[in-house]
């Protein structure tokens, strides 16, 4: 039950994330609305792999510590 609740909350939070620093926001504003959305999606795409790797390592560490 905890896993399902966590996954639902995680999905709700991810949908509203705007992963732009102040410089990226200014650049996205200059290139237009549609291109800015693509720029933001690209930032989220590039950030996904490091977070996935860190999550995998944390999971393995937790699983090893649990047993």
C-alpha positions as CSV (number, residue, x, y, z in Angstrom):
1,X,0.0,0.0,0.0
2,X,2.9,2.4,0.8
3,X,4.4,1.8,-2.6
4,X,1.3,2.6,-4.5
5,X,0.7,5.8,-2.5
6,X,4.3,6.8,-3.1
7,X,4.1,6.1,-6.8
8,X,0.9,8.1,-7.1
9,X,2.3,11.1,-5.2
10,X,5.5,10.9,-7.2
11,X,3.6,11.0,-10.5
12,X,1.6,14.0,-9.3
13,X,4.7,15.9,-8.3
14,X,6.7,15.1,-11.5
15,X,3.9,16.5,-13.7
16,X,4.2,19.9,-12.1
17,X,8.0,20.3,-12.0
18,X,9.5,23.1,-13.9
19,X,13.2,22.3,-14.0
20,X,14.7,25.6,-15.1
21,X,17.2,27.8,-13.5
22,X,16.9,31.6,-13.9
23,X,19.2,31.7,-16.9
24,X,17.3,28.8,-18.6
25,X,14.0,30.5,-17.9
26,X,15.2,33.7,-19.6
27,X,16.5,31.8,-22.6
28,X,13.2,29.8,-22.8
29,X,11.2,33.0,-22.7
30,X,13.2,34.5,-25.6
31,X,12.8,31.5,-27.9
32,X,9.0,31.3,-27.5
33,X,6.3,29.3,-25.7
34,X,6.4,26.1,-27.6
35,X,10.2,25.9,-27.8
36,X,10.4,26.7,-24.1
37,X,8.2,23.7,-23.3
38,X,10.6,21.5,-25.4
39,X,13.6,23.1,-23.6
40,X,12.0,22.3,-20.2
41,X,11.3,18.7,-21.3
42,X,14.9,18.3,-22.4
43,X,16.2,19.5,-19.0
44,X,13.9,16.9,-17.3
45,X,15.1,14.2,-19.7
46,X,18.8,14.9,-19.0
47,X,18.1,15.0,-15.2
48,X,16.3,11.6,-15.2
49,X,19.4,9.4,-15.7
50,X,21.5,10.7,-12.8
51,X,18.4,10.4,-10.5
52,X,17.7,6.9,-11.8
53,X,21.3,5.8,-11.1
54,X,21.2,7.4,-7.6
55,X,17.9,5.7,-6.9
56,X,19.2,2.3,-8.1
57,X,22.3,2.6,-5.8
58,X,20.1,3.7,-2.9
59,X,17.7,0.8,-3.4
60,X,20.6,-1.7,-3.6
61,X,22.1,-0.2,-0.5
62,X,18.8,-0.3,1.4
63,X,18.2,-3.9,0.2
64,X,21.7,-5.0,1.4
65,X,21.3,-3.2,4.7
66,X,17.9,-4.8,5.2
67,X,19.1,-8.4,4.8
